């Protein structure tokens, strides 16, 4: 009887180990399936935890097996926009270049591609890349050679911004408008087109003044069909000018009952008066302004106050 007493616990313990092993294997298979289906985009760590983390020990065992098991790793970690993600290890050493061809990458090139991909269409300033790689033991000369190879393979490209800075970007990405200038910058020199902005500013103001109450659609049609529009103007472009006019106290925005917005000429500023014409009287952030200078909004750094005093 004593012999049987000791046999039972041993059998139970063996059963527990078997069930635990089966659970680990199931979680590992699930993680592997999800990561594999995600392709080069990978799966954020938090998503894996949400799906498999309830069985915490099994999840930890599965991740350890996939990441650190003897032999080739099955999955590989990487960072995208500051978020830890995982993808198949077989994809970690390649990137698609010319004609969708997969190109083998060195560890340094993979680090570069992951960092550049994370910035999307904003690109990564070369100086930031140099600084980041320096901490990992890579030199500027190594970066230069790797950049040339990745550009040759059409995996990344170099974009010169309107600030004359060079940024690295994935080859198939279109640069963000803020990098290359956009509507309010000249196409040739990428410099701020002050004359064009002033022309649209005056035209929008005059149109609203002549028509009393108008919608953004009316303003957009009028300006886009006028001689002022030497290049296509979007709704956001027109709205940016309207916001400046509102800030300058020349237009006001009116909310209609149906949720629409209308714009009117600010008639209260037609008759000039030294007190009402001060920019403070029409400033939308007047309540946040602090004359002591300690607040971010203060008369000492206000561009409108400087213009008014001059």
C-alpha positions in Angstrom: 0.0 0.0 0.0 2.8 2.4 0.8 4.3 1.6 -2.6 1.0 2.4 -4.4 0.8 5.6 -2.3 4.0 6.9 -3.8 3.2 5.8 -7.3 0.0 7.9 -7.6 1.6 11.3 -7.0 4.4 10.5 -9.5 1.8 9.6 -12.1 -0.1 12.8 -11.5 3.0 14.9 -11.8 3.9 13.2 -15.1 0.4 14.0 -16.4 0.7 17.6 -15.4 4.0 17.9 -17.3 2.5 16.3 -20.3 -0.5 18.7 -20.3 1.9 21.7 -19.8 4.0 20.6 -22.8 0.9 20.2 -24.9 -0.2 23.7 -23.8 3.2 25.2 -24.6 3.1 23.5 -28.1 -0.4 24.9 -28.8 0.6 28.4 -27.8 3.8 28.2 -29.8 1.9 27.0 -32.9 -0.6 29.8 -32.5 2.1 32.5 -32.2 4.0 31.1 -35.1 0.8 31.1 -37.3 -0.1 34.7 -36.4 3.5 36.0 -37.0 3.8 34.1 -40.2 0.5 35.5 -41.5 1.6 39.1 -40.8 4.5 39.0 -43.3 7.1 41.7 -43.2 4.8 44.0 -41.2 5.1 41.7 -38.2 2.9 41.6 -35.1 3.2 44.0 -32.2 4.2 42.3 -28.9 1.1 43.6 -27.2 -1.1 41.9 -29.8 0.6 38.6 -29.1 0.1 39.0 -25.4 -3.6 39.8 -25.8 -4.1 36.7 -27.9 -1.9 34.2 -26.0 -0.9 35.9 -22.7 -3.7 34.4 -20.6 -1.7 31.2 -20.3 1.2 33.3 -19.1 3.7 30.5 -18.4 2.9 28.7 -21.7 3.3 32.0 -23.6 6.7 32.7 -22.0 7.8 29.2 -22.8 6.6 29.5 -26.4 8.4 32.8 -26.9 11.6 31.5 -25.4 11.5 28.5 -27.7 10.8 30.5 -30.8 13.4 33.2 -30.0 16.2 31.3 -28.2 15.9 27.6 -29.1 19.0 25.8 -30.3 19.4 26.1 -34.0 17.9 28.7 -36.4 15.5 31.2 -34.8 11.9 31.0 -36.0 10.9 34.6 -35.2 12.9 37.8 -34.9 12.1 41.0 -32.9 12.3 44.5 -34.4 11.0 48.0 -33.6 8.4 49.9 -35.7 7.7 53.5 -34.5 8.9 52.6 -31.1 6.7 49.5 -30.8 8.3 46.1 -30.3 7.1 43.7 -33.0 7.9 40.2 -34.2 8.1 38.7 -37.7 9.4 35.5 -39.2 13.2 35.2 -38.9 13.4 34.3 -42.5 12.1 37.7 -43.4 14.3 39.6 -41.0 17.4 39.4 -43.3 15.7 40.5 -46.5 14.0 43.5 -48.0 12.1 43.9 -51.3 13.8 46.1 -53.8 13.9 46.2 -57.6 10.8 44.5 -59.2 9.7 43.2 -55.8 12.9 41.1 -55.6 14.0 40.1 -52.0 17.5 41.3 -51.3 19.6 39.8 -48.5 20.6 42.4 -45.8 23.4 42.6 -43.3 22.6 43.2 -39.7 23.5 46.9 -40.2 21.3 47.2 -43.3 18.4 45.5 -41.5 18.8 48.0 -38.6 18.7 50.9 -41.1 15.7 49.6 -43.0 13.7 49.0 -39.8 14.5 52.5 -38.6 13.7 54.2 -41.9 10.5 52.2 -42.4 9.3 53.3 -39.0 9.3 57.0 -40.0 7.0 56.3 -42.9 6.7 59.3 -45.3 8.5 61.7 -42.9 11.8 60.1 -43.5 14.8 59.7 -41.2 17.4 62.6 -41.0 20.8 61.2 -42.0 22.4 62.9 -39.0 20.0 61.0 -36.7 20.9 57.8 -38.5 24.6 58.4 -38.0 24.1 59.1 -34.3 22.0 56.0 -33.8 24.4 53.7 -35.6 27.4 55.1 -33.9 26.1 53.8 -30.5 25.9 50.4 -32.1 29.5 50.5 -33.3 28.9 51.4 -36.9 30.9 54.3 -38.5 29.7 57.0 -40.9 31.8 55.4 -43.7 29.9 52.1 -43.2 26.6 54.0 -43.2 27.6 55.7 -46.5 28.4 52.4 -48.2 25.2 50.7 -46.9 23.1 53.6 -48.0 24.5 53.5 -51.5 23.8 49.7 -51.8 20.3 50.1 -50.5 19.6 52.9 -52.9 21.1 50.9 -55.8 18.7 48.0 -54.9 15.8 50.5 -54.8 15.0 49.7 -51.2 15.5 53.2 -49.8 16.1 56.7 -51.3 17.5 60.0 -50.3 15.1 63.0 -50.3 16.4 66.6 -50.0 13.9 68.6 -48.0 12.9 72.3 -48.3 15.3 73.0 -45.4 18.1 71.5 -47.5 18.3 68.5 -45.2 18.8 65.0 -46.5 16.5 62.3 -45.1 16.3 58.6 -45.9 13.0 57.1 -46.9 11.7 53.8 -48.2 11.9 53.8 -52.0 8.1 53.4 -52.6 7.1 56.2 -50.2 6.0 59.6 -51.4 7.6 62.3 -49.2 5.2 64.2 -46.8 4.2 67.6 -48.1 6.0 69.3 -45.2 9.3 67.9 -46.4 9.2 69.0 -50.0 7.2 72.3 -49.6 3.7 71.7 -50.7 1.3 74.4 -52.0 3.0 77.3 -50.3 6.5 76.7 -51.5 8.0 77.3 -54.9 8.6 74.2 -57.1 12.0 75.3 -58.2 13.8 76.5 -55.1 11.4 74.9 -52.5 11.3 78.3 -50.7 8.3 79.8 -49.0 6.2 81.6 -51.7 5.3 84.7 -49.7 3.8 86.6 -52.7 1.5 83.7 -53.5 0.3 83.4 -50.0 -0.4 87.1 -49.8 -2.3 87.0 -53.1 -4.6 84.2 -51.9 -5.0 85.9 -48.5 -6.2 89.1 -50.1 -8.5 87.3 -52.6 -10.2 85.2 -49.9 -10.7 88.3 -47.7 -12.1 90.3 -50.6 -14.5 87.6 -51.7 -15.9 87.1 -48.2 -16.2 90.9 -47.8 -18.1 91.2 -51.1 -20.5 88.3 -50.4 -21.2 88.8 -46.7 -21.8 85.1 -45.6 -20.2 82.2 -47.5 -19.2 78.6 -47.1 -15.8 77.1 -47.6 -17.1 75.5 -50.8 -18.0 78.9 -52.3 -14.7 80.4 -51.4 -12.8 77.4 -52.8 -14.7 77.6 -56.1 -14.1 81.3 -56.4 -10.4 81.3 -55.6 -9.6 78.1 -57.7 -11.2 79.6 -60.8 -9.5 83.0 -60.4 -6.2 84.2 -61.8 -4.6 84.1 -58.4 -4.6 80.3 -58.3 -1.4 79.6 -60.2 -1.4 76.1 -58.8 -4.2 73.8 -57.6 -5.5 74.6 -54.1 -7.2 72.1 -51.9 -9.9 72.7 -49.3 -7.2 72.4 -46.5 -5.1 75.1 -48.3 -8.1 77.5 -48.4 -8.9 76.7 -44.8 -5.4 77.5 -43.7 -5.7 81.0 -45.2 -9.1 81.4 -43.6 -7.7 80.5 -40.2 -5.0 83.2 -40.6 -7.7 85.8 -41.6 -9.7 84.8 -38.5 -6.7 85.1 -36.3 -6.0 88.5 -37.9 -9.5 89.5 -36.9 -10.6 90.1 -40.5 -13.1 87.2 -40.7 -15.3 85.4 -38.3 -16.6 81.8 -38.3 -20.3 81.2 -37.7 -21.8 77.8 -36.8 -25.1 77.1 -38.4 -27.9 75.0 -36.8 -27.3 72.2 -39.3 -23.6 71.8 -38.3 -22.3 73.7 -41.2 -19.8 76.6 -40.9 -20.0 80.0 -42.6 -17.5 82.8 -42.8 -18.3 86.5 -42.6 -16.5 89.7 -42.8 -15.6 91.0 -39.4 -17.5 94.3 -39.6 -16.6 95.3 -36.0 -13.1 96.1 -37.3 -14.0 98.2 -40.2 -13.8 101.5 -38.3 -10.3 101.7 -37.0 -9.7 102.6 -33.3 -6.3 102.4 -31.5 -7.8 100.2 -28.8 -9.9 97.7 -30.8 -7.2 97.3 -33.4 -4.7 95.9 -31.0 -4.2 92.2 -31.8 -5.0 91.2 -28.3 -8.7 92.2 -28.7 -9.3 89.6 -31.4 -6.7 87.0 -30.3 -8.3 83.5 -30.0 -5.9 82.6 -27.2 -6.2 85.8 -25.3 -7.2 84.0 -22.1 -3.9 81.9 -22.2 -1.6 85.0 -22.6 0.6 85.9 -19.7 2.3 89.3 -19.7 5.0 88.1 -17.2 6.6 86.2 -20.0 6.7 82.9 -18.2 3.8 81.5 -20.2 4.4 80.2 -23.8 1.9 82.8 -25.0 3.1 86.3 -24.0 3.4 89.7 -25.6 7.2 89.5 -25.7 7.2 86.7 -28.3 3.9 87.4 -30.0 4.5 88.1 -33.8 1.3 90.1 -34.1 2.2 92.4 -31.3 5.6 93.1 -32.9 3.9 93.9 -36.2 1.3 96.2 -34.6 4.0 98.1 -32.6 6.1 98.6 -35.7 
